[in-house]
Amino acid sequence: MDLIHNLGIGFQTALTLQNVLYAFMGAVLGTLIGVLPGLGPVATIAMLLPSIYSLDATPALIMLAGIYYGAQYGGSTTAILINVPGESASVVTAIDGYQMARQGRAGPALAAAGLGSFFAGSCATLVLAAFAPPLTELAFKFGPAEYFSLMVLGLIGAVVLASGSLIKAIAMIILGLLLGQINTDVISGVPRYSFDIPELTDGIGFVAIAMGVFGFGEIIANLGRPAEHREVFTKDVKGLWPTKADFRAAFPSVLRGTALGSILGTLPGGGALLSSFATYTMEKKLAGASGTFGKGDIRGVAGPESANNAGAQTSFIPMLTLGIPPNPVMALMVGAMTIKGIQPGPQVMTSNPTLFWGLIASMWIGNLMLIVLNLPLIGIWIKLLTVPYRFLFPAILTFCCIGLYTINNSNFDVYIAVIFGFVGYFFYKLGCEPAPLLLGFILGPMMEENLRRALLLSRGDWSTFVTRPLSAGLLIASALMIVVVALPSIKAKRQEAFAAEED
């Protein structure tokens, strides 16, 4: 009964005209940036953070959430039609979706992606609504020692589940932690690593670093990629509705993708990307010799697309209940909540229930809007693919610089973002994934604060981290994660999976 009452509060909040408009705006923007190759949800949310200063917290978070799960829908369009994933989680969708388009079956592929996403998104939102309250109750038992151990687990999870080299992922985490130390010490009031630059005494702006690494860095990287050699199947999109055989083949994959995505979305470093890759691997294994994976199998589209939407929505669980971001988008959401003066964590549900439940209810409304936006209006999104990138990037850059300047009415944030833009491009050339850097930057100051608080309460006794059961359990889980990923068989499997991702 509590769940029904809480959802009633949520729908009452989400169905106000203002919140419906912002959910729609987020869904449209999400689809747009999902469709346009090279613009992911991380870059877009980073670019839009300055705009939320003038908004109330609830519509701001509803819009940002809509962008995130909307991008999972839009990313499949380019993956299927031009073999260029509009969003990283749609990489595996391109494998079979593009082959279906080449066989003149782009319509059923797009429909399978859209309907699977809608089903998975709706189920994952129900999971979020059901599991958030008990997790919040558990979070109230957390003290500083438990929060520190949980953040250690989060950072180790982000390293283990980051694509590519483990060494590079660790380096990115450490760099993020170091950048987070540029601020004024809370206890002594002494500026740290500010190099006598007054603007750095409050630390590097979260919006500036996020927009630089992900926004400007992405633009520079995209300008370096050739725009030719793209085979677009825009004229072949007809007969959108899948056949009965398609439905029979795809539905079990949608169910499995939804279940796996819902679980993996809650893990540190998880979310949409990990869910889609894991589901594709599982579907391929289950199909065995009977599968036509890589040659246009609808299961290779329906499963991963369901998983990435389920993963995108359940990744809100650790962010909303524990205040721990499991992936870069959730790190940006934590940043957005902080900007609006809301301390992420278990107290959000008790101190601000309309925000908490309104955000959850808005996801159902957003998913419904996305079905309408993505299937009947597919022609509009296809036309956007013909806009040359050379016309898009100056407009994006201008918008970013105006947004950065308006945060503090200072050029300093713009300069910082430009510097980190080149840093982001440098990471791209080196094959370093910048997402762990952002997680390290967000979690670093929080880790330090909880570490110092735990040691103050225990009078400098470090054993407090292993004598408290919850804290010890989280540290053991962190150690086990390191041991498991170091096993030769797991290490080989991991390299094989991420090699497939790069292909």
C-alpha positions in Angstrom: 0.0 0.0 0.0 2.9 2.3 0.8 4.2 1.8 -2.8 0.8 2.8 -4.3 0.6 5.8 -2.0 4.1 6.9 -2.9 3.5 6.5 -6.6 0.3 8.5 -6.2 2.5 11.4 -4.8 4.9 10.8 -7.7 2.3 11.0 -10.5 0.6 14.0 -8.9 4.0 15.8 -9.1 5.0 14.5 -12.5 1.7 15.2 -14.2 1.8 19.0 -13.5 2.0 21.0 -16.8 5.6 22.2 -16.0 7.0 18.8 -15.2 5.3 17.1 -18.2 6.8 19.8 -20.5 10.3 19.3 -19.0 9.9 15.5 -19.3 9.0 16.0 -23.0 11.9 18.4 -23.5 14.3 15.8 -22.0 12.8 13.0 -24.1 13.2 15.1 -27.3 16.7 16.2 -26.5 17.7 12.7 -25.5 16.4 11.3 -28.8 18.1 14.1 -30.7 21.5 13.6 -29.1 21.1 9.8 -29.4 20.5 10.1 -33.1 23.3 12.5 -33.8 26.6 10.5 -33.8 29.2 11.7 -31.4 26.9 13.5 -28.9 26.3 11.3 -26.0 24.2 11.9 -22.9 27.2 12.6 -20.7 28.4 15.5 -23.0 24.8 16.9 -23.4 24.0 16.8 -19.7 27.4 18.4 -19.0 26.5 21.2 -21.5 23.1 21.7 -20.0 24.1 21.9 -16.3 24.4 25.7 -16.4 20.8 26.0 -17.6 19.4 24.3 -14.5 20.4 27.2 -12.2 17.2 29.0 -13.0 15.0 25.9 -12.6 13.4 24.3 -9.6 15.1 21.0 -8.6 12.2 18.6 -9.7 11.8 19.8 -13.3 15.6 20.1 -13.7 16.2 16.5 -12.7 13.2 15.2 -14.6 14.6 16.9 -17.8 18.2 15.5 -17.2 16.8 12.0 -16.5 14.7 12.2 -19.7 17.9 13.1 -21.7 19.7 10.0 -20.3 17.1 7.3 -21.0 16.0 9.1 -24.2 19.5 8.8 -25.6 19.3 5.0 -25.3 16.3 5.1 -27.7 17.8 7.5 -30.2 21.2 5.8 -30.2 19.7 2.8 -31.9 18.5 4.7 -34.9 21.9 5.6 -36.2 23.3 2.2 -35.2 20.7 0.5 -37.3 20.6 2.9 -40.3 24.2 3.9 -40.8 26.2 1.5 -38.6 27.4 4.5 -36.4 26.2 4.1 -32.8 24.7 7.5 -31.8 25.4 6.4 -28.1 28.0 4.1 -26.7 25.4 1.6 -25.4 24.2 1.1 -29.0 27.5 -0.3 -30.2 26.2 -3.9 -30.1 22.9 -2.9 -31.6 24.8 -1.9 -34.8 26.1 -5.4 -35.3 22.8 -7.0 -36.2 20.6 -3.9 -36.7 22.8 -2.6 -39.6 22.7 -6.1 -41.2 18.9 -6.1 -40.9 18.8 -2.6 -42.6 21.0 -4.0 -45.5 18.5 -6.7 -46.0 15.6 -4.2 -46.2 14.4 -4.9 -42.7 15.3 -1.6 -41.0 11.7 -1.0 -40.0 11.3 -4.2 -37.9 14.8 -3.6 -36.4 13.8 0.0 -35.3 10.4 -1.3 -34.0 12.1 -4.1 -32.0 14.5 -1.6 -30.5 11.7 0.9 -29.7 9.2 -1.6 -28.3 11.8 -3.5 -26.3 13.1 -0.2 -24.9 9.6 0.8 -23.8 8.9 -2.5 -22.1 12.3 -2.6 -20.4 12.1 1.0 -19.3 8.6 0.5 -17.8 9.7 -2.6 -15.9 12.9 -1.1 -14.6 11.0 1.9 -13.3 8.8 -0.5 -11.3 12.0 -2.1 -10.0 13.3 1.3 -9.0 10.0 2.2 -7.2 9.9 -1.1 -5.3 13.6 -1.4 -4.3 14.4 2.2 -3.5 12.6 2.5 -0.1 14.2 -0.6 1.5 17.6 0.4 0.2 17.0 3.9 1.7 16.2 2.3 5.1 19.5 0.4 4.9 21.4 3.5 4.0 20.2 5.2 7.2 22.4 2.6 9.1 25.5 3.9 7.3 28.0 5.9 9.2 31.1 7.7 7.8 33.1 4.4 7.9 30.4 2.6 5.8 30.2 5.5 3.3 33.9 5.5 2.8 34.0 1.7 2.2 31.0 2.0 -0.2 32.9 4.7 -2.2 36.0 2.4 -2.3 33.8 -0.3 -3.7 32.3 2.2 -6.2 35.7 3.3 -7.5 37.1 -0.3 -7.7 33.9 -1.3 -9.6 34.4 1.6 -12.0 37.9 0.5 -12.7 37.0 -3.2 -13.1 34.1 -2.5 -15.4 35.7 0.3 -17.5 36.4 -0.7 -21.1 40.0 -1.0 -22.2 43.2 -1.2 -20.1 42.9 -1.6 -16.3 46.1 0.5 -15.8 44.6 3.4 -17.8 41.3 3.2 -15.8 43.3 3.3 -12.5 45.3 6.3 -13.8 42.0 8.1 -14.7 40.5 7.4 -11.2 43.7 8.7 -9.5 43.8 11.8 -11.7 40.1 12.4 -10.8 40.9 12.0 -7.1 43.8 14.4 -7.3 41.8 17.0 -9.1 39.2 16.8 -6.4 41.8 17.8 -3.8 42.1 21.3 -5.4 40.0 23.2 -2.9 40.0 24.8 0.6 40.5 22.3 3.5 37.3 22.1 5.4 38.9 21.7 8.8 41.9 24.0 8.7 40.5 26.5 6.1 43.8 26.5 4.2 43.6 26.5 0.3 45.2 23.4 -1.2 46.9 23.3 -4.6 45.4 26.6 -5.7 48.8 28.1 -6.8 47.6 31.5 -5.5 44.8 31.6 -8.1 41.8 32.9 -6.2 39.3 31.1 -8.5 40.8 27.7 -7.5 40.3 28.1 -3.7 36.8 26.7 -4.2 38.1 24.0 -6.4 37.7 23.3 -10.2 34.1 23.8 -11.2 32.4 20.4 -11.8 30.5 21.8 -14.8 33.7 23.2 -16.4 35.6 19.9 -16.1 32.6 17.8 -17.3 31.9 20.0 -20.2 35.6 20.2 -21.1 36.4 16.5 -21.1 33.1 15.3 -22.5 31.7 18.2 -24.4 34.7 20.0 -26.0 36.8 16.8 -26.1 34.0 14.9 -28.0 33.7 17.8 -30.5 37.5 17.9 -31.2 37.6 14.0 -31.5 34.6 14.1 -33.9 36.2 16.7 -36.1 39.1 14.3 -36.5 37.0 11.5 -37.9 36.2 11.2 -41.6 32.5 11.8 -42.4 32.6 9.7 -45.7 32.1 6.0 -46.2 28.6 6.1 -44.6 25.9 4.0 -46.2 22.6 5.4 -45.0 19.4 3.3 -45.4 16.9 6.2 -45.1 14.8 5.1 -48.1 14.5 1.5 -46.9 12.5 2.3 -43.7 9.0 1.0 -44.5 6.8 -1.6 -42.9 7.7 -0.7 -39.4 5.7 -3.4 -37.6 7.6 -6.7 -37.0 6.1 -10.0 -38.2 4.6 -12.6 -35.8 7.8 -14.6 -36.2 9.9 -11.5 -35.2 7.7 -11.1 -32.1 8.1 -14.7 -31.2 11.9 -14.5 -31.6 12.4 -11.1 -29.9 10.1 -11.3 -26.9 12.2 -13.8 -24.8 15.3 -11.7 -25.6 13.4 -8.6 -24.4 12.5 -10.4 -21.1 16.1 -11.6 -20.5 17.6 -8.2 -21.5 15.2 -6.4 -19.1 16.1 -8.7 -16.2 19.9 -8.6 -16.8 19.9 -4.8 -17.4 17.9 -4.2 -14.2 20.5 -6.0 -12.2 23.6 -4.7 -13.9 22.4 -1.1 -13.9 22.7 -1.0 -10.1 26.4 -2.0 -10.1 29.2 0.5 -9.8 30.6 1.2 -13.2 27.5 -0.5 -14.7 24.5 1.1 -16.4 23.5 1.0 -20.0 26.8 0.1 -21.7 27.7 -2.9 -19.5 24.1 -4.2 -19.7 23.9 -4.1 -23.5 27.2 -5.9 -24.0 26.4 -8.6 -21.4 23.0 -9.3 -22.9 24.3 -9.6 -26.5 26.9 -12.1 -25.3 24.2 -14.1 -23.4 21.8 -14.1 -26.4 24.6 -15.2 -28.7 25.5 -18.1 -26.3 21.9 -19.1 -25.9 21.2 -19.1 -29.6 24.3 -21.3 -30.3 24.5 -22.8 -33.8 20.9 -21.9 -34.5 21.6 -18.1 -34.2 22.3 -15.8 -37.1 24.1 -13.3 -34.9 26.2 -10.8 -36.9 24.0 -11.5 -40.0 20.8 -9.7 -39.0 19.3 -11.6 -36.1 16.4 -9.6 -34.4 17.4 -11.0 -31.0 20.7 -9.1 -31.3 18.7 -5.9 -31.5 15.8 -6.5 -29.1 17.9 -8.0 -26.2 20.7 -5.3 -25.9 18.3 -2.4 -26.5 16.0 -3.7 -23.7 19.0 -4.2 -21.5 20.5 -0.7 -22.0 17.2 1.0 -21.2 16.7 -1.1 -18.1 20.3 -0.5 -17.0 19.9 3.2 -17.6 16.9 3.4 -15.3 18.0 1.1 -12.5 21.3 3.0 -12.3 19.2 5.7 -10.5 18.8 3.3 -7.5 22.3 3.7 -5.9 22.4 7.4 -6.9 19.0 8.2 -5.2 19.3 5.9 -2.2 23.0 6.0 -1.3 24.2 9.2 -3.1 26.8 7.1 -4.9 26.9 7.5 -8.7 27.4 4.2 -10.5 28.4 5.7 -13.8 29.4 9.1 -15.4 25.8 10.2 -16.1 24.8 9.6 -12.5 27.9 11.5 -11.4 26.5 14.5 -13.4 23.1 13.9 -11.8 24.8 14.1 -8.3 26.4 17.3 -9.5 23.0 18.7 -10.6 21.5 17.8 -7.2 24.4 19.5 -5.4 23.9 22.6 -7.6 20.3 22.7 -6.5 21.3 22.5 -2.8 20.2 18.8 -2.4 22.5 16.5 -0.6 22.3 13.1 -2.5 21.6 10.1 -0.3 19.0 8.4 1.8 17.6 11.7 3.2 16.3 12.7 -0.3 13.3 10.3 0.0 12.3 11.5 3.5 13.1 15.2 3.2 12.0 15.7 -0.4 9.5 12.9 -1.3 7.8 14.9 -4.1 11.2 15.2 -5.9 12.1 11.5 -5.3 8.7 10.0 -6.4 8.0 12.7 -9.0 11.3 11.7 -10.7 10.4 8.0 -10.7 6.8 8.6 -12.0 8.2 10.9 -14.7 10.2 8.0 -16.1 6.9 6.2 -17.0 5.6 9.3 -18.7 8.9 9.8 -20.5 9.0 6.2 -21.8 5.5 6.7 -23.2 6.5 9.9 -24.9 9.6 8.2 -26.4 7.6 5.5 -28.1 5.6 8.2 -29.9 8.7 10.2 -30.7 10.7 7.3 -32.0 8.4 5.2 -34.1 5.8 7.4 -35.9 8.3 10.3 -36.2 11.3 8.2 -37.4 11.4 10.2 -40.7 12.3 13.4 -38.8 15.2 11.8 -37.0 16.5 10.3 -40.2 16.5 13.7 -41.9 18.7 15.0 -39.1 21.4 12.5 -40.1 21.9 14.5 -43.3 23.0 17.7 -41.4 26.8 18.1 -41.9 28.7 18.1 -38.6 30.6 21.3 -39.7 27.3 23.2 -39.2 26.5 21.6 -35.9 29.7 22.0 -33.9 30.1 25.8 -34.0 26.5 26.1 -32.6 27.3 23.5 -29.9 30.5 25.3 -28.9 28.8 28.7 -28.7 26.0 27.3 -26.5 28.6 25.7 -24.2 30.7 28.8 -23.8 27.6 31.0 -23.0 26.4 28.4 -20.5 29.9 28.2 -18.8 30.2 32.0 -18.6 26.8 32.4 -17.0 27.6 30.1 -14.1 29.8 32.7 -12.3 29.8 35.5 -14.9 33.5 34.7 -15.3 35.7 33.8 -18.2 37.7 31.5 -15.9 35.3 28.6 -16.2 35.4 28.9 -20.0 39.3 28.8 -19.9 39.2 25.7 -17.6 36.7 23.9 -19.9 38.9 24.7 -23.0 42.0 23.3 -21.2 40.1 20.1 -20.3 38.7 19.9 -23.8 42.3 19.4 -25.1 43.0 17.0 -22.1 39.8 15.0 -23.2 41.1 14.8 -26.8 44.5 13.7 -25.5 42.8 10.9 -23.5 40.9 9.9 -26.7 44.1 9.7 -28.7 45.7 7.6 -25.9 42.7 5.3 -25.7 41.9 6.3 -22.1 38.3 6.3 -21.1 37.6 9.6 -19.3 34.5 8.4 -17.3 36.5 7.0 -14.3 38.1 10.5 -14.0 34.7 12.1 -13.5 33.7 9.4 -10.9 37.1 10.0 -9.1 36.5 13.8 -9.1 33.0 13.5 -7.7 33.8 10.8 -5.1 37.2 12.0 -4.0 36.1 14.9 -1.7 33.2 12.8 -0.4 35.7 9.9 0.4 38.1 12.3 2.1 35.3 13.9 4.2 34.0 10.5 5.4 37.5 9.1 6.0 38.4 12.0 8.2 35.0 12.0 10.0 35.3 8.2 10.7 38.8 8.7 12.1 37.7 11.6 14.2 34.8 9.6 15.7 37.1 6.6 16.4 39.9 8.9 17.7 42.3 7.9 15.0 41.7 4.1 15.2 41.9 2.7 11.6 40.4 -0.6 12.7 36.9 1.1 12.8 36.7 0.3 9.0 37.0 -3.5 9.6 35.3 -3.8 13.0 32.0 -2.4 11.8 30.1 -5.3 10.0 28.7 -3.2 7.0 32.0 -1.4 6.4 34.0 -4.7 6.6 31.5 -6.4 4.2 31.9 -3.7 1.6 35.7 -3.7 1.9 35.7 -7.6 1.5 33.5 -7.2 -1.6 36.1 -4.7 -3.0 38.9 -7.1 -2.3 37.0 -10.0 -3.9 36.4 -7.8 -7.0 40.1 -7.2 -7.4 40.9 -10.9 -6.9 38.3 -12.1 -9.4 39.4 -9.7 -12.2 43.0 -10.7 -11.6 42.2 -14.4 -12.3 43.7 -15.4 -15.7 40.5 -16.8 -17.1 38.4 -13.7 -16.2 41.2 -11.4 -17.4 41.2 -13.1 -20.8 37.4 -13.0 -21.0 37.4 -9.2 -20.1 40.0 -8.5 -22.8 38.0 -10.5 -25.4 34.8 -8.6 -24.5 36.3 -5.2 -24.8 38.2 -6.2 -28.0 34.8 -7.0 -29.5 33.5 -3.6 -28.3 36.3 -1.8 -30.2 35.6 -3.8 -33.3 
